Amino acid sequence: MNSKPSAPRRPGRRAAVATALALAVGFGVSAQVSAQASVAAPVRTATAAPQPVTGTQGQAVTRVADFYGAYIDAKGDYTDPDATLATALRAHYLTPEFAARLAAWENANGADGVLRAQNAPTRWTVSDNGAVGNGHEVVVTLTFGSGGTARTTKLFVLLERYDRVIDIETTSSR
């Protein structure tokens, strides 16, 4: 029989360990991190609140944001870019006439016409620029690189009234 008295239980520490374990399992964090989390450490608060992403079916800004987000994900995975997905996204979001013009532009310029670049951006924003004739113009701002070397490109994406992209330019149609 053990003659040492048992250590007093610490409900706060047990809850912290249980929370860390639940987070590690839920978010796929490695066992090493969850083991480190079980060591008593000061509680840290998040410095930035999660940013929500919202959209509305049929809204031009949402449609362009969906297209660019998925397209950049497909093109931006440098270890395994998904050319099949990028091609399917173009077929879904671009009019056939614009897709043909875009292919000609790409051959002449040696760059991806949707991104107007040879690589994928690190960040992007999408905003409304209003109605243009029977269509709608959306501004896509792409950021390439980070820190002091970051550069931005502003693209003006024109959608037909049926929500397919009919043009991407570096100047506004307005």
C-alpha positions, -999 to 999 in steps of 0.1 A, spaced: 0 0 0 12 35 -8 19 56 22 20 90 3 -12 110 5 -29 116 -28 -25 150 -44 -55 172 -42 -76 173 -73 -77 205 -94 -110 208 -112 -98 239 -131 -68 221 -145 -89 190 -154 -113 212 -173 -84 229 -192 -70 196 -202 -104 183 -213 -110 215 -234 -75 213 -249 -81 176 -258 -115 183 -273 -100 211 -294 -71 190 -305 -94 162 -316 -119 185 -332 -94 206 -352 -70 178 -360 -41 192 -339 -12 168 -333 -9 148 -301 22 168 -293 3 200 -291 -24 185 -270 2 171 -247 18 206 -244 -16 221 -237 -20 198 -207 9 217 -190 -4 246 -170 1 277 -192 -13 312 -190 -47 317 -207 -44 337 -240 -72 355 -256 -76 357 -293 -63 390 -308 -85 390 -339 -122 380 -340 -132 356 -367 -144 373 -398 -177 362 -412 -182 356 -449 -217 361 -462 -234 359 -495 -267 360 -513 -278 337 -540 -280 356 -574 -260 386 -561 -232 396 -585 -206 402 -557 -213 368 -541 -210 351 -575 -177 367 -583 -164 361 -548 -174 324 -551 -156 321 -584 -124 338 -574 -122 321 -541 -125 286 -556 -103 295 -586 -75 308 -564 -78 277 -542 -75 255 -573 -46 274 -588 -28 284 -556 -19 249 -543 17 249 -554 23 213 -544 -8 200 -562 -27 226 -583 -60 213 -595 -61 222 -632 -93 201 -637 -112 222 -611 -98 255 -626 -111 245 -660 -145 234 -647 -148 267 -628 -141 286 -660 -167 266 -679 -193 273 -652 -187 310 -646 -174 324 -679 -195 328 -711 -180 306 -739 -173 338 -760 -153 354 -731 -135 321 -724 -123 321 -760 -111 357 -758 -95 350 -725 -75 320 -739 -62 343 -767 -52 369 -741 -34 342 -721 -15 330 -752 -4 365 -761 6 375 -725 19 343 -710 -2 347 -678 -35 335 -663 -62 357 -676 -85 353 -647 -58 365 -623 -38 386 -648 -7 371 -633 15 340 -635 10 330 -599 -19 330 -574 -25 359 -550 -21 357 -512 -53 377 -505 -82 391 -524 -113 413 -518 -144 416 -539 -167 447 -539 -197 460 -558 -191 486 -585 -228 489 -597 -248 483 -628 -232 488 -662 -257 487 -691 -275 453 -689 -248 439 -667 -231 444 -634 -194 453 -626 -176 439 -596 -141 450 -584 -116 423 -575 -85 435 -557 -57 408 -557 -27 411 -534 4 393 -544 32 387 -519 33 401 -483 49 428 -463 69 455 -480 71 436 -513 33 431 -516 17 445 -547 -20 448 -556 -39 444 -589 -74 457 -593 -96 439 -618 -130 449 -630 -152 419 -637 -183 424 -658 -212 400 -655 -241 397 -679 -275 400 -665 -276 362 -662 -246 362 -639 -219 348 -662 -186 367 -665 -183 384 -699 -152 404 -693 -122 410 -670 -103 442 -674 -78 464 -655 -100 495 -661 -136 500 -653 -164 498 -679 -182 527 -661 
